[in-house]
Amino acid sequence: MKKTIIAIVACVLSLGAWAQNDNQTTNNKDGMQTVKFKTSAVCEMCKETLEKAMAYEKGVKESNLNVDSKILSITFDPKKTSIEKLKIAVSKTGYDADELPAEPKAYEHLNACCKKDAVH
């Protein structure tokens, strides 16, 4: 019975670690974490908009959007914010964050060049 309980606990803990790695989370030496989200950003204006919005989020040290890969990297203090809060912040800016879709109202306020169907 004890072995079964230990096995179940080990599985649950490993699932939690796996779920965090879904966002490519890394721990930095200074206590900060870096997370990467796949976004719907398409241009340099998207980069500027997202990086500026992330600068105003509590606990965010830096952010960088690679426009070609659409990957947003955010370095943050896990004591001040969470991965989920950062995803929501990206969504409220008008962009998808992994599986979380952009908030419709925020998306509608994006410039035409920043829409998903924009031609570049």
Biopython code that builds the backbone (N, CA, C, O; Angstrom):
import numpy as np
from Bio.PDB.StructureBuilder import StructureBuilder

atoms = [
    (1, "MET", "N", (0.823, -1.198, 0.000)),
    (1, "MET", "CA", (0.000, 0.000, 0.000)),
    (1, "MET", "C", (0.869, 1.265, 0.000)),
    (1, "MET", "O", (0.587, 2.216, -0.728)),
    (2, "LYS", "N", (1.929, 1.267, 0.824)),
    (2, "LYS", "CA", (2.813, 2.435, 0.885)),
    (2, "LYS", "C", (3.482, 2.684, -0.463)),
    (2, "LYS", "O", (3.641, 3.830, -0.884)),
    (3, "LYS", "N", (3.874, 1.599, -1.137)),
    (3, "LYS", "CA", (4.538, 1.741, -2.436)),
    (3, "LYS", "C", (3.592, 2.363, -3.461)),
    (3, "LYS", "O", (4.015, 3.158, -4.300)),
    (4, "THR", "N", (2.328, 2.003, -3.391)),
    (4, "THR", "CA", (1.334, 2.560, -4.309)),
    (4, "THR", "C", (1.170, 4.055, -4.079)),
    (4, "THR", "O", (1.131, 4.836, -5.029)),
    (5, "ILE", "N", (1.076, 4.447, -2.822)),
    (5, "ILE", "CA", (0.925, 5.866, -2.486)),
    (5, "ILE", "C", (2.157, 6.650, -2.923)),
    (5, "ILE", "O", (2.034, 7.740, -3.480)),
    (6, "ILE", "N", (3.331, 6.106, -2.677)),
    (6, "ILE", "CA", (4.569, 6.780, -3.076)),
    (6, "ILE", "C", (4.629, 6.917, -4.595)),
    (6, "ILE", "O", (5.048, 7.954, -5.109)),
    (7, "ALA", "N", (4.214, 5.885, -5.308)),
    (7, "ALA", "CA", (4.215, 5.936, -6.771)),
    (7, "ALA", "C", (3.247, 6.998, -7.284)),
    (7, "ALA", "O", (3.557, 7.716, -8.235)),
    (8, "ILE", "N", (2.078, 7.098, -6.659)),
    (8, "ILE", "CA", (1.087, 8.096, -7.068)),
    (8, "ILE", "C", (1.614, 9.504, -6.814)),
    (8, "ILE", "O", (1.486, 10.380, -7.669)),
    (9, "VAL", "N", (2.201, 9.722, -5.650)),
    (9, "VAL", "CA", (2.762, 11.036, -5.315)),
    (9, "VAL", "C", (3.875, 11.399, -6.302)),
    (9, "VAL", "O", (3.949, 12.540, -6.758)),
    (10, "ALA", "N", (4.728, 10.447, -6.629)),
    (10, "ALA", "CA", (5.813, 10.699, -7.579)),
    (10, "ALA", "C", (5.257, 11.075, -8.951)),
    (10, "ALA", "O", (5.786, 11.967, -9.615)),
    (11, "CYS", "N", (4.203, 10.402, -9.371)),
    (11, "CYS", "CA", (3.576, 10.716, -10.667)),
    (11, "CYS", "C", (2.994, 12.122, -10.670)),
    (11, "CYS", "O", (3.168, 12.872, -11.631)),
    (12, "VAL", "N", (2.304, 12.476, -9.594)),
    (12, "VAL", "CA", (1.696, 13.803, -9.503)),
    (12, "VAL", "C", (2.770, 14.886, -9.539)),
    (12, "VAL", "O", (2.618, 15.890, -10.235)),
    (13, "LEU", "N", (3.843, 14.687, -8.797)),
    (13, "LEU", "CA", (4.923, 15.676, -8.782)),
    (13, "LEU", "C", (5.595, 15.788, -10.147)),
    (13, "LEU", "O", (5.934, 16.888, -10.582)),
    (14, "SER", "N", (5.786, 14.676, -10.815)),
    (14, "SER", "CA", (6.424, 14.735, -12.129)),
    (14, "SER", "C", (5.513, 15.393, -13.158)),
    (14, "SER", "O", (6.003, 16.043, -14.082)),
    (15, "LEU", "N", (4.192, 15.239, -13.018)),
    (15, "LEU", "CA", (3.259, 15.918, -13.917)),
    (15, "LEU", "C", (3.334, 17.427, -13.736)),
    (15, "LEU", "O", (3.261, 18.176, -14.711)),
    (16, "GLY", "N", (3.480, 17.875, -12.497)),
    (16, "GLY", "CA", (3.616, 19.309, -12.229)),
    (16, "GLY", "C", (4.866, 19.877, -12.874)),
    (16, "GLY", "O", (4.835, 20.963, -13.452)),
    (17, "ALA", "N", (5.957, 19.150, -12.775)),
    (17, "ALA", "CA", (7.201, 19.599, -13.398)),
    (17, "ALA", "C", (7.074, 19.602, -14.915)),
    (17, "ALA", "O", (7.576, 20.508, -15.580)),
    (18, "TRP", "N", (6.410, 18.600, -15.460)),
    (18, "TRP", "CA", (6.205, 18.523, -16.906)),
    (18, "TRP", "C", (5.341, 19.678, -17.392)),
    (18, "TRP", "O", (5.609, 20.253, -18.447)),
    (19, "ALA", "N", (4.312, 20.021, -16.636)),
    (19, "ALA", "CA", (3.418, 21.115, -17.026)),
    (19, "ALA", "C", (4.180, 22.432, -17.087)),
    (19, "ALA", "O", (3.934, 23.242, -17.981)),
    (20, "GLN", "N", (5.094, 22.659, -16.160)),
    (20, "GLN", "CA", (5.877, 23.895, -16.194)),
    (20, "GLN", "C", (6.803, 23.922, -17.396)),
    (20, "GLN", "O", (7.013, 24.981, -17.988)),
    (21, "ASN", "N", (7.361, 22.781, -17.769)),
    (21, "ASN", "CA", (8.266, 22.734, -18.909)),
    (21, "ASN", "C", (7.537, 22.931, -20.223)),
    (21, "ASN", "O", (8.172, 23.179, -21.248)),
    (22, "ASP", "N", (6.219, 22.825, -20.214)),
    (22, "ASP", "CA", (5.416, 23.083, -21.399)),
    (22, "ASP", "C", (5.685, 24.495, -21.915)),
    (22, "ASP", "O", (5.670, 24.720, -23.125)),
    (23, "ASN", "N", (5.929, 25.438, -21.024)),
    (23, "ASN", "CA", (6.188, 26.830, -21.381)),
    (23, "ASN", "C", (7.675, 27.123, -21.488)),
    (23, "ASN", "O", (8.074, 28.283, -21.598)),
    (24, "GLN", "N", (8.492, 26.090, -21.458)),
    (24, "GLN", "CA", (9.935, 26.250, -21.515)),
    (24, "GLN", "C", (10.418, 27.198, -20.422)),
    (24, "GLN", "O", (11.057, 28.212, -20.701)),
    (25, "THR", "N", (10.109, 26.858, -19.189)),
    (25, "THR", "CA", (10.505, 27.671, -18.046)),
    (25, "THR", "C", (11.907, 27.285, -17.599)),
    (25, "THR", "O", (12.231, 26.102, -17.493)),
    (26, "THR", "N", (12.739, 28.293, -17.336)),
    (26, "THR", "CA", (14.069, 28.040, -16.797)),
    (26, "THR", "C", (14.274, 28.902, -15.561)),
    (26, "THR", "O", (13.781, 30.027, -15.482)),
    (27, "ASN", "N", (15.003, 28.360, -14.604)),
    (27, "ASN", "CA", (15.340, 29.096, -13.386)),
    (27, "ASN", "C", (16.718, 29.714, -13.564)),
    (27, "ASN", "O", (17.656, 29.035, -13.983)),
    (28, "ASN", "N", (16.844, 30.986, -13.251)),
    (28, "ASN", "CA", (18.116, 31.691, -13.350)),
    (28, "ASN", "C", (18.801, 31.699, -11.991)),
    (28, "ASN", "O", (18.160, 31.474, -10.964)),
    (29, "LYS", "N", (20.096, 31.956, -11.987)),
    (29, "LYS", "CA", (20.875, 31.950, -10.749)),
    (29, "LYS", "C", (20.446, 33.033, -9.770)),
    (29, "LYS", "O", (20.610, 32.867, -8.562)),
    (30, "ASP", "N", (19.906, 34.128, -10.264)),
    (30, "ASP", "CA", (19.529, 35.248, -9.406)),
    (30, "ASP", "C", (18.122, 35.116, -8.823)),
    (30, "ASP", "O", (17.585, 36.088, -8.291)),
    (31, "GLY", "N", (17.520, 33.930, -8.915)),
    (31, "GLY", "CA", (16.180, 33.717, -8.372)),
    (31, "GLY", "C", (15.069, 34.060, -9.339)),
    (31, "GLY", "O", (13.895, 33.823, -9.054)),
    (32, "MET", "N", (15.430, 34.611, -10.473)),
    (32, "MET", "CA", (14.444, 34.942, -11.497)),
    (32, "MET", "C", (14.146, 33.692, -12.326)),
    (32, "MET", "O", (14.919, 32.734, -12.331)),
    (33, "GLN", "N", (13.016, 33.722, -13.021)),
    (33, "GLN", "CA", (12.663, 32.658, -13.953)),
    (33, "GLN", "C", (12.465, 33.268, -15.329)),
    (33, "GLN", "O", (12.096, 34.435, -15.459)),
    (34, "THR", "N", (12.712, 32.468, -16.349)),
    (34, "THR", "CA", (12.436, 32.887, -17.717)),
    (34, "THR", "C", (11.456, 31.900, -18.320)),
    (34, "THR", "O", (11.654, 30.687, -18.255)),
    (35, "VAL", "N", (10.397, 32.435, -18.905)),
    (35, "VAL", "CA", (9.370, 31.607, -19.535)),
    (35, "VAL", "C", (9.231, 32.038, -20.986)),
    (35, "VAL", "O", (9.450, 33.203, -21.318)),
    (36, "LYS", "N", (8.868, 31.102, -21.846)),
    (36, "LYS", "CA", (8.687, 31.401, -23.268)),
    (36, "LYS", "C", (7.276, 31.009, -23.684)),
    (36, "LYS", "O", (6.815, 29.900, -23.412)),
    (37, "PHE", "N", (6.599, 31.946, -24.351)),
    (37, "PHE", "CA", (5.255, 31.717, -24.867)),
    (37, "PHE", "C", (5.263, 31.840, -26.383)),
    (37, "PHE", "O", (5.962, 32.686, -26.940)),
    (38, "LYS", "N", (4.494, 31.006, -27.038)),
    (38, "LYS", "CA", (4.236, 31.157, -28.474)),
    (38, "LYS", "C", (3.110, 32.172, -28.596)),
    (38, "LYS", "O", (2.053, 32.007, -27.988)),
    (39, "THR", "N", (3.332, 33.216, -29.374)),
    (39, "THR", "CA", (2.343, 34.288, -29.511)),
    (39, "THR", "C", (1.797, 34.343, -30.938)),
    (39, "THR", "O", (2.223, 33.590, -31.814)),
    (40, "SER", "N", (0.860, 35.238, -31.145)),
    (40, "SER", "CA", (0.310, 35.477, -32.482)),
    (40, "SER", "C", (0.901, 36.743, -33.099)),
    (40, "SER", "O", (0.375, 37.251, -34.090)),
    (41, "ALA", "N", (1.983, 37.253, -32.527)),
    (41, "ALA", "CA", (2.626, 38.478, -33.020)),
    (41, "ALA", "C", (3.186, 38.256, -34.425)),
    (41, "ALA", "O", (3.677, 37.173, -34.742)),
    (42, "VAL", "N", (3.108, 39.297, -35.265)),
    (42, "VAL", "CA", (3.521, 39.137, -36.661)),
    (42, "VAL", "C", (4.513, 40.189, -37.172)),
    (42, "VAL", "O", (5.061, 40.030, -38.263)),
    (43, "CYS", "N", (4.755, 41.259, -36.404)),
    (43, "CYS", "CA", (5.603, 42.324, -36.954)),
    (43, "CYS", "C", (6.373, 43.055, -35.846)),
    (43, "CYS", "O", (6.236, 42.752, -34.661)),
    (44, "GLU", "N", (7.176, 44.015, -36.269)),
    (44, "GLU", "CA", (7.976, 44.797, -35.321)),
    (44, "GLU", "C", (7.102, 45.648, -34.398)),
    (44, "GLU", "O", (7.468, 45.892, -33.249)),
    (45, "MET", "N", (5.957, 46.098, -34.891)),
    (45, "MET", "CA", (5.056, 46.869, -34.040)),
    (45, "MET", "C", (4.492, 45.968, -32.931)),
    (45, "MET", "O", (4.312, 46.413, -31.797)),
    (46, "CYS", "N", (4.219, 44.713, -33.264)),
    (46, "CYS", "CA", (3.771, 43.743, -32.256)),
    (46, "CYS", "C", (4.849, 43.598, -31.179)),
    (46, "CYS", "O", (4.556, 43.578, -29.984)),
    (47, "LYS", "N", (6.090, 43.499, -31.627)),
    (47, "LYS", "CA", (7.222, 43.370, -30.706)),
    (47, "LYS", "C", (7.251, 44.545, -29.737)),
    (47, "LYS", "O", (7.366, 44.366, -28.525)),
    (48, "GLU", "N", (7.146, 45.742, -30.286)),
    (48, "GLU", "CA", (7.163, 46.955, -29.465)),
    (48, "GLU", "C", (5.992, 46.965, -28.477)),
    (48, "GLU", "O", (6.167, 47.290, -27.303)),
    (49, "THR", "N", (4.807, 46.609, -28.955)),
    (49, "THR", "CA", (3.604, 46.617, -28.116)),
    (49, "THR", "C", (3.717, 45.613, -26.973)),
    (49, "THR", "O", (3.445, 45.946, -25.819)),
    (50, "LEU", "N", (4.117, 44.387, -27.295)),
    (50, "LEU", "CA", (4.216, 43.347, -26.266)),
    (50, "LEU", "C", (5.308, 43.654, -25.246)),
    (50, "LEU", "O", (5.084, 43.530, -24.042)),
    (51, "GLU", "N", (6.477, 44.049, -25.715)),
    (51, "GLU", "CA", (7.578, 44.331, -24.795)),
    (51, "GLU", "C", (7.249, 45.512, -23.885)),
    (51, "GLU", "O", (7.609, 45.501, -22.707)),
    (52, "LYS", "N", (6.576, 46.519, -24.410)),
    (52, "LYS", "CA", (6.178, 47.669, -23.592)),
    (52, "LYS", "C", (5.140, 47.244, -22.553)),
    (52, "LYS", "O", (5.225, 47.643, -21.392)),
    (53, "ALA", "N", (4.166, 46.439, -22.967)),
    (53, "ALA", "CA", (3.134, 45.976, -22.032)),
    (53, "ALA", "C", (3.744, 45.125, -20.922)),
    (53, "ALA", "O", (3.345, 45.245, -19.764)),
    (54, "MET", "N", (4.693, 44.279, -21.258)),
    (54, "MET", "CA", (5.320, 43.420, -20.249)),
    (54, "MET", "C", (6.165, 44.237, -19.272)),
    (54, "MET", "O", (6.314, 43.855, -18.111)),
    (55, "ALA", "N", (6.715, 45.355, -19.737)),
    (55, "ALA", "CA", (7.521, 46.214, -18.862)),
    (55, "ALA", "C", (6.686, 46.779, -17.717)),
    (55, "ALA", "O", (7.224, 47.102, -16.658)),
    (56, "TYR", "N", (5.378, 46.901, -17.923)),
    (56, "TYR", "CA", (4.492, 47.433, -16.887)),
    (56, "TYR", "C", (3.947, 46.352, -15.959)),
    (56, "TYR", "O", (3.262, 46.666, -14.985)),
    (57, "GLU", "N", (4.238, 45.096, -16.243)),
    (57, "GLU", "CA", (3.751, 44.012, -15.392)),
    (57, "GLU", "C", (4.645, 43.866, -14.166)),
    (57, "GLU", "O", (5.872, 43.875, -14.267)),
    (58, "LYS", "N", (4.011, 43.732, -13.018)),
    (58, "LYS", "CA", (4.734, 43.589, -11.760)),
    (58, "LYS", "C", (5.615, 42.343, -11.804)),
    (58, "LYS", "O", (5.157, 41.261, -12.172)),
    (59, "GLY", "N", (6.866, 42.503, -11.431)),
    (59, "GLY", "CA", (7.791, 41.382, -11.338)),
    (59, "GLY", "C", (8.555, 41.064, -12.606)),
    (59, "GLY", "O", (9.455, 40.224, -12.581)),
    (60, "VAL", "N", (8.224, 41.709, -13.717)),
    (60, "VAL", "CA", (8.913, 41.429, -14.977)),
    (60, "VAL", "C", (10.207, 42.228, -15.036)),
    (60, "VAL", "O", (10.206, 43.451, -14.899)),
    (61, "LYS", "N", (11.307, 41.518, -15.241)),
    (61, "LYS", "CA", (12.608, 42.164, -15.343)),
    (61, "LYS", "C", (12.899, 42.556, -16.790)),
    (61, "LYS", "O", (13.374, 43.660, -17.053)),
    (62, "GLU", "N", (12.613, 41.648, -17.729)),
    (62, "GLU", "CA", (12.814, 41.954, -19.140)),
    (62, "GLU", "C", (11.974, 41.021, -19.999)),
    (62, "GLU", "O", (11.562, 39.945, -19.566)),
    (63, "SER", "N", (11.733, 41.465, -21.228)),
    (63, "SER", "CA", (11.014, 40.628, -22.189)),
    (63, "SER", "C", (11.591, 40.873, -23.569)),
    (63, "SER", "O", (12.104, 41.951, -23.868)),
    (64, "ASN", "N", (11.497, 39.851, -24.404)),
    (64, "ASN", "CA", (12.013, 39.960, -25.759)),
    (64, "ASN", "C", (11.177, 39.072, -26.673)),
    (64, "ASN", "O", (11.000, 37.883, -26.406)),
    (65, "LEU", "N", (10.668, 39.653, -27.745)),
    (65, "LEU", "CA", (9.899, 38.899, -28.729)),
    (65, "LEU", "C", (10.755, 38.648, -29.957)),
    (65, "LEU", "O", (11.282, 39.586, -30.556)),
    (66, "ASN", "N", (10.894, 37.392, -30.330)),
    (66, "ASN", "CA", (11.523, 37.026, -31.587)),
    (66, "ASN", "C", (10.403, 36.983, -32.619)),
    (66, "ASN", "O", (9.589, 36.059, -32.610)),
    (67, "VAL", "N", (10.353, 37.956, -33.495)),
    (67, "VAL", "CA", (9.249, 38.088, -34.446)),
    (67, "VAL", "C", (9.198, 36.895, -35.402)),
    (67, "VAL", "O", (8.112, 36.431, -35.748)),
    (68, "ASP", "N", (10.351, 36.399, -35.830)),
    (68, "ASP", "CA", (10.371, 35.282, -36.779)),
    (68, "ASP", "C", (9.752, 34.016, -36.192)),
    (68, "ASP", "O", (8.963, 33.345, -36.857)),
    (69, "SER", "N", (10.105, 33.690, -34.959)),
    (69, "SER", "CA", (9.576, 32.471, -34.329)),
    (69, "SER", "C", (8.283, 32.721, -33.555)),
    (69, "SER", "O", (7.591, 31.777, -33.175)),
    (70, "LYS", "N", (7.956, 34.006, -33.320)),
    (70, "LYS", "CA", (6.780, 34.421, -32.548)),
    (70, "LYS", "C", (6.878, 33.994, -31.080)),
    (70, "LYS", "O", (5.858, 33.848, -30.407)),
    (71, "ILE", "N", (8.100, 33.795, -30.587)),
    (71, "ILE", "CA", (8.321, 33.384, -29.201)),
    (71, "ILE", "C", (8.641, 34.613, -28.352)),
    (71, "ILE", "O", (9.573, 35.364, -28.640)),
    (72, "LEU", "N", (7.844, 34.794, -27.301)),
    (72, "LEU", "CA", (8.060, 35.874, -26.338)),
    (72, "LEU", "C", (8.749, 35.286, -25.113)),
    (72, "LEU", "O", (8.193, 34.408, -24.453)),
    (73, "SER", "N", (9.947, 35.759, -24.806)),
    (73, "SER", "CA", (10.692, 35.336, -23.617)),
    (73, "SER", "C", (10.529, 36.407, -22.552)),
    (73, "SER", "O", (10.757, 37.589, -22.806)),
    (74, "ILE", "N", (10.132, 35.981, -21.353)),
    (74, "ILE", "CA", (9.925, 36.923, -20.252)),
    (74, "ILE", "C", (10.724, 36.449, -19.048)),
    (74, "ILE", "O", (10.570, 35.311, -18.603)),
    (75, "THR", "N", (11.576, 37.321, -18.523)),
    (75, "THR", "CA", (12.303, 37.040, -17.290)),
    (75, "THR", "C", (11.582, 37.774, -16.175)),
    (75, "THR", "O", (11.355, 38.981, -16.254)),
    (76, "PHE", "N", (11.219, 37.023, -15.120)),
    (76, "PHE", "CA", (10.384, 37.593, -14.068)),
    (76, "PHE", "C", (10.748, 37.031, -12.699)),
    (76, "PHE", "O", (11.426, 36.010, -12.581)),
    (77, "ASP", "N", (10.272, 37.734, -11.665)),
    (77, "ASP", "CA", (10.454, 37.312, -10.280)),
    (77, "ASP", "C", (9.238, 36.475, -9.881)),
    (77, "ASP", "O", (8.135, 37.014, -9.787)),
    (78, "PRO", "N", (9.412, 35.168, -9.644)),
    (78, "PRO", "CA", (8.270, 34.313, -9.307)),
    (78, "PRO", "C", (7.625, 34.649, -7.965)),
    (78, "PRO", "O", (6.542, 34.150, -7.660)),
    (79, "LYS", "N", (8.276, 35.487, -7.160)),
    (79, "LYS", "CA", (7.678, 35.917, -5.892)),
    (79, "LYS", "C", (6.653, 37.029, -6.117)),
    (79, "LYS", "O", (5.810, 37.287, -5.258)),
    (80, "LYS", "N", (6.730, 37.687, -7.282)),
    (80, "LYS", "CA", (5.862, 38.836, -7.552)),
    (80, "LYS", "C", (4.782, 38.565, -8.595)),
    (80, "LYS", "O", (3.781, 39.280, -8.645)),
    (81, "THR", "N", (4.971, 37.547, -9.425)),
    (81, "THR", "CA", (3.972, 37.216, -10.448)),
    (81, "THR", "C", (4.075, 35.739, -10.780)),
    (81, "THR", "O", (4.922, 35.027, -10.242)),
    (82, "SER", "N", (3.210, 35.289, -11.666)),
    (82, "SER", "CA", (3.193, 33.869, -12.035)),
    (82, "SER", "C", (3.110, 33.725, -13.551)),
    (82, "SER", "O", (2.822, 34.683, -14.269)),
    (83, "ILE", "N", (3.364, 32.524, -14.011)),
    (83, "ILE", "CA", (3.272, 32.246, -15.444)),
    (83, "ILE", "C", (1.859, 32.518, -15.936)),
    (83, "ILE", "O", (1.672, 33.103, -17.003)),
    (84, "GLU", "N", (0.867, 32.098, -15.166)),
    (84, "GLU", "CA", (-0.530, 32.292, -15.570)),
    (84, "GLU", "C", (-0.869, 33.786, -15.684)),
    (84, "GLU", "O", (-1.542, 34.196, -16.629)),
    (85, "LYS", "N", (-0.407, 34.594, -14.728)),
    (85, "LYS", "CA", (-0.666, 36.039, -14.788)),
    (85, "LYS", "C", (-0.006, 36.664, -16.017)),
    (85, "LYS", "O", (-0.565, 37.571, -16.632)),
    (86, "LEU", "N", (1.172, 36.180, -16.367)),
    (86, "LEU", "CA", (1.861, 36.711, -17.543)),
    (86, "LEU", "C", (1.129, 36.330, -18.825)),
    (86, "LEU", "O", (1.030, 37.138, -19.749)),
    (87, "LYS", "N", (0.619, 35.110, -18.883)),
    (87, "LYS", "CA", (-0.179, 34.696, -20.051)),
    (87, "LYS", "C", (-1.408, 35.591, -20.202)),
    (87, "LYS", "O", (-1.745, 36.025, -21.303)),
    (88, "ILE", "N", (-2.064, 35.855, -19.087)),
    (88, "ILE", "CA", (-3.253, 36.712, -19.111)),
    (88, "ILE", "C", (-2.878, 38.119, -19.578)),
    (88, "ILE", "O", (-3.620, 38.741, -20.339)),
    (89, "ALA", "N", (-1.736, 38.616, -19.126)),
    (89, "ALA", "CA", (-1.287, 39.952, -19.544)),
    (89, "ALA", "C", (-1.046, 40.002, -21.053)),
    (89, "ALA", "O", (-1.390, 40.990, -21.702)),
    (90, "VAL", "N", (-0.463, 38.952, -21.607)),
    (90, "VAL", "CA", (-0.247, 38.891, -23.058)),
    (90, "VAL", "C", (-1.594, 38.889, -23.772)),
    (90, "VAL", "O", (-1.781, 39.600, -24.759)),
    (91, "SER", "N", (-2.528, 38.089, -23.269)),
    (91, "SER", "CA", (-3.869, 38.005, -23.861)),
    (91, "SER", "C", (-4.581, 39.353, -23.812)),
    (91, "SER", "O", (-5.238, 39.745, -24.777)),
    (92, "LYS", "N", (-4.453, 40.062, -22.693)),
    (92, "LYS", "CA", (-5.100, 41.367, -22.546)),
    (92, "LYS", "C", (-4.462, 42.427, -23.444)),
    (92, "LYS", "O", (-5.046, 43.487, -23.671)),
    (93, "THR", "N", (-3.275, 42.141, -23.950)),
    (93, "THR", "CA", (-2.613, 43.052, -24.878)),
    (93, "THR", "C", (-3.127, 42.841, -26.303)),
    (93, "THR", "O", (-2.916, 43.682, -27.178)),
    (94, "GLY", "N", (-3.803, 41.710, -26.529)),
    (94, "GLY", "CA", (-4.388, 41.440, -27.839)),
    (94, "GLY", "C", (-3.739, 40.301, -28.603)),
    (94, "GLY", "O", (-4.020, 40.102, -29.785)),
    (95, "TYR", "N", (-2.873, 39.554, -27.936)),
    (95, "TYR", "CA", (-2.142, 38.472, -28.594)),
    (95, "TYR", "C", (-2.411, 37.140, -27.899)),
    (95, "TYR", "O", (-2.695, 37.098, -26.702)),
    (96, "ASP", "N", (-2.317, 36.048, -28.668)),
    (96, "ASP", "CA", (-2.412, 34.709, -28.090)),
    (96, "ASP", "C", (-1.163, 34.457, -27.255)),
    (96, "ASP", "O", (-0.090, 34.981, -27.554)),
    (97, "ALA", "N", (-1.311, 33.652, -26.207)),
    (97, "ALA", "CA", (-0.180, 33.209, -25.390)),
    (97, "ALA", "C", (-0.316, 31.703, -25.221)),
    (97, "ALA", "O", (-1.091, 31.235, -24.387)),
    (98, "ASP", "N", (0.429, 30.954, -26.005)),
    (98, "ASP", "CA", (0.285, 29.500, -26.075)),
    (98, "ASP", "C", (-1.163, 29.167, -26.401)),
    (98, "ASP", "O", (-1.679, 29.593, -27.435)),
    (99, "GLU", "N", (-1.822, 28.411, -25.530)),
    (99, "GLU", "CA", (-3.202, 27.985, -25.803)),
    (99, "GLU", "C", (-4.242, 29.033, -25.408)),
    (99, "GLU", "O", (-5.418, 28.879, -25.737)),
    (100, "LEU", "N", (-3.836, 30.089, -24.712)),
    (100, "LEU", "CA", (-4.762, 31.137, -24.280)),
    (100, "LEU", "C", (-4.962, 32.145, -25.418)),
    (100, "LEU", "O", (-4.011, 32.816, -25.822)),
    (101, "PRO", "N", (-6.185, 32.255, -25.935)),
    (101, "PRO", "CA", (-6.408, 33.186, -27.052)),
    (101, "PRO", "C", (-6.402, 34.646, -26.590)),
    (101, "PRO", "O", (-6.607, 34.950, -25.415)),
    (102, "ALA", "N", (-6.166, 35.518, -27.537)),
    (102, "ALA", "CA", (-6.198, 36.959, -27.269)),
    (102, "ALA", "C", (-7.601, 37.375, -26.863)),
    (102, "ALA", "O", (-8.589, 36.825, -27.349)),
    (103, "GLU", "N", (-7.680, 38.357, -25.963)),
    (103, "GLU", "CA", (-8.991, 38.893, -25.603)),
    (103, "GLU", "C", (-9.547, 39.616, -26.829)),
    (103, "GLU", "O", (-8.855, 40.443, -27.423)),
    (104, "PRO", "N", (-10.785, 39.315, -27.213)),
    (104, "PRO", "CA", (-11.361, 39.892, -28.438)),
    (104, "PRO", "C", (-11.324, 41.420, -28.500)),
    (104, "PRO", "O", (-10.983, 41.983, -29.540)),
    (105, "LYS", "N", (-11.671, 42.098, -27.404)),
    (105, "LYS", "CA", (-11.671, 43.570, -27.423)),
    (105, "LYS", "C", (-10.265, 44.116, -27.637)),
    (105, "LYS", "O", (-10.071, 45.059, -28.405)),
    (106, "ALA", "N", (-9.289, 43.525, -26.961)),
    (106, "ALA", "CA", (-7.904, 43.975, -27.109)),
    (106, "ALA", "C", (-7.408, 43.699, -28.525)),
    (106, "ALA", "O", (-6.708, 44.522, -29.114)),
    (107, "TYR", "N", (-7.770, 42.545, -29.065)),
    (107, "TYR", "CA", (-7.366, 42.198, -30.429)),
    (107, "TYR", "C", (-7.926, 43.202, -31.434)),
    (107, "TYR", "O", (-7.227, 43.604, -32.364)),
    (108, "GLU", "N", (-9.162, 43.601, -31.255)),
    (108, "GLU", "CA", (-9.791, 44.555, -32.173)),
    (108, "GLU", "C", (-9.100, 45.915, -32.143)),
    (108, "GLU", "O", (-9.138, 46.645, -33.133)),
    (109, "HIS", "N", (-8.472, 46.264, -31.030)),
    (109, "HIS", "CA", (-7.785, 47.555, -30.914)),
    (109, "HIS", "C", (-6.364, 47.536, -31.482)),
    (109, "HIS", "O", (-5.717, 48.581, -31.550)),
    (110, "LEU", "N", (-5.868, 46.362, -31.889)),
    (110, "LEU", "CA", (-4.534, 46.296, -32.483)),
    (110, "LEU", "C", (-4.533, 46.993, -33.837)),
    (110, "LEU", "O", (-5.562, 47.064, -34.509)),
    (111, "ASN", "N", (-3.380, 47.505, -34.228)),
    (111, "ASN", "CA", (-3.234, 48.082, -35.564)),
    (111, "ASN", "C", (-3.458, 46.992, -36.609)),
    (111, "ASN", "O", (-3.274, 45.809, -36.325)),
    (112, "ALA", "N", (-3.848, 47.385, -37.798)),
    (112, "ALA", "CA", (-4.142, 46.423, -38.868)),
    (112, "ALA", "C", (-2.949, 45.516, -39.167)),
    (112, "ALA", "O", (-3.126, 44.338, -39.478)),
    (113, "CYS", "N", (-1.742, 46.059, -39.073)),
    (113, "CYS", "CA", (-0.555, 45.254, -39.374)),
    (113, "CYS", "C", (-0.294, 44.182, -38.320)),
    (113, "CYS", "O", (0.483, 43.258, -38.560)),
    (114, "CYS", "N", (-0.928, 44.295, -37.165)),
    (114, "CYS", "CA", (-0.706, 43.355, -36.066)),
    (114, "CYS", "C", (-1.763, 42.247, -35.993)),
    (114, "CYS", "O", (-1.677, 41.367, -35.136)),
    (115, "LYS", "N", (-2.737, 42.286, -36.867)),
    (115, "LYS", "CA", (-3.778, 41.258, -36.871)),
    (115, "LYS", "C", (-3.210, 39.959, -37.443)),
    (115, "LYS", "O", (-2.267, 39.975, -38.235)),
    (116, "LYS", "N", (-3.790, 38.852, -37.035)),
    (116, "LYS", "CA", (-3.305, 37.532, -37.460)),
    (116, "LYS", "C", (-3.340, 37.351, -38.971)),
    (116, "LYS", "O", (-2.493, 36.656, -39.532)),
    (117, "ASP", "N", (-4.298, 37.961, -39.624)),
    (117, "ASP", "CA", (-4.431, 37.792, -41.073)),
    (117, "ASP", "C", (-3.718, 38.887, -41.872)),
    (117, "ASP", "O", (-3.910, 38.988, -43.084)),
    (118, "ALA", "N", (-2.902, 39.701, -41.208)),
    (118, "ALA", "CA", (-2.181, 40.784, -41.888)),
    (118, "ALA", "C", (-1.152, 40.203, -42.856)),
    (118, "ALA", "O", (-0.515, 39.189, -42.570)),
    (119, "VAL", "N", (-1.003, 40.858, -43.993)),
    (119, "VAL", "CA", (-0.030, 40.434, -44.998)),
    (119, "VAL", "C", (1.225, 41.282, -44.830)),
    (119, "VAL", "O", (1.162, 42.511, -44.830)),
    (120, "HIS", "N", (2.360, 40.613, -44.689)),
    (120, "HIS", "CA", (3.635, 41.331, -44.515)),
    (120, "HIS", "C", (4.583, 40.994, -45.624)),
    (120, "HIS", "O", (5.705, 41.498, -45.653)),
]
sb = StructureBuilder()
sb.init_structure("model")
sb.init_model(0)
sb.init_chain("A")
sb.init_seg("    ")
for serial, (resi, resn, name, xyz) in enumerate(atoms, 1):
    if name == "N":
        sb.init_residue(resn, " ", resi, " ")
    sb.init_atom(name, np.array(xyz, "f"), 0.0, 1.0, " ", f" {name:<3s}", serial, name[0])
structure = sb.get_structure()
